[in-house]
Amino acid sequence: MDLSLPPFDANVANTNFFGSLQPSNATPGRSSESQLQVDGAHQKDSVEEISREPDTGEDWLVRLPSPSGSQTSFSSEESMANIYGFPRLSPSSLEMLLLGFDRETCGILSVKDGPTENPWRTMIWPLAHESPALYHAIVSMAAFHTARSKKEMIVEGITHMEKSVENLRSGIHEGTIHLDAALATTLALAFTESWDLHTSTGIKHLKGAKWMIHRALVTRRNDSLTLPEVARLRFLCNTWVYMVVIARLTSVDEDESNSFDYALNAAIDHHGTESEVDPLMGCAATLFPLIGRVANLVRRVRKTPRNSINIISQANDLKTSIEAWDPPEFFEAPEDQSLEIQHSLDTAEAYRWATLLYLHQAVPEIPSKTSEELAGKVIVYLLKVPLRSRAVIVQIYPLLAAGCEVSSNEDRAWVEDRWAAMMQRMLIGNLDKCLVVVKEVWDRRDADESQGARMALRAVQPRRSIEHWVPERVQRAHSFDEAVLHDDFFQSARGKPEHAAGPPITPHVQRRRPSEMIEDLDFERTVRGRLHWVGVMKDRGWEILLG
């Protein structure tokens, strides 16, 4: 990684880091067609979505969790000086922060971290040479990544975040920031916010990136791009898809569009191939649009007191599509020796079963395996991936979804150990908060079972389920899809489904498998209830980025 950068900050103006960080008077020039041009009202709206007003340093310090004993791979300034032979530097110095980005932060942003395949190091870092906004966003990421063990880094992270937002805003208004650099900056700021607050998905930044994605794909559809530019655009599109889908699992904003379909399909059709292991989605890139649709449906479910026929129809179609999903048959082997293709395939299966579990807990009226059985499937696939594999860095969502369902002390001990290992490796506060949520789900369910609280509640509150309004013959069939096979009332009530760009979900009804049934799922264990991880986050006001 070439650490040569222009002196965007006075602190680096006279620095000669490893003999390569030379001062430069280069400044970003006015953009050409490939740079960002924004007009009038649309410019104002987009900037408002991207910008963020941080709290004071003191407020942010209060929110920090207690430091853990785990450390990064370079545990002290002295050891770094001895290993690399340069003078001892403060952890908050730009040199140390940039080195931390190269050695540590890049490694948790991509499942592929071979010599030439981590895009944050090979594609994004070079853009920072010409973009103060991206440069400060990268430094802020590195600062917040080390803040778990070094609280003083929070102030550095805030400072560089503010500088990044300021430069991004001015670059957009003046048209001096390259489109790719603006998009990379926005994505970096989303990660930064989630690592700073620990209970935020960075959704504002992701909304700001949405129109950049659209503009990039539209304006460059017919452009003659070099292969590196094609690869970079594909990476930025896919990273946005990953982040926005993962964010929708926990965020409560009103955006229920399927824009991730368009971004992913356009990136694959015009700029890339499905044969590469994606840096974040791994082998599950084509599964993520389905996960996003489930997340959108779950958010609709949470806003309504009961599941309508239209909701159940869409859930049934989604379940069928997810069950039928298969990854591409061929993937190119990564350079990174810690990642095997099978690790990424097993992680994709964990995502698939975790999403079926999430869907079941939102729409239990559809015949399905029980929550316990679905969670067991997730855990089996997680178990198959050794902790040494870099695929572990993207297993937050399936571990949270399945971990909440285990009940024995032995199984819970395994879940806690898995979280601890991931925390030690990744060093981000999101994971600490996830474990807090999992343990609170366990505590609430244990208390509920031991006190018999649910039995008392059932005596005064009728079960909210499909039985209140589905015709009697459907209840007798005890299988929603079996009834549909013999009655056309479902089609007339279905309504016109909402489909965005991209391949539509093919609705067709399958007879339930012998192992599937309509589980008598406790209302409080659905996504509307207080015994679900969604309910715990709602009570705490948290929106944790599960990635």
Beta strands, then each sheet from edge to edge (+ up, - down):
end
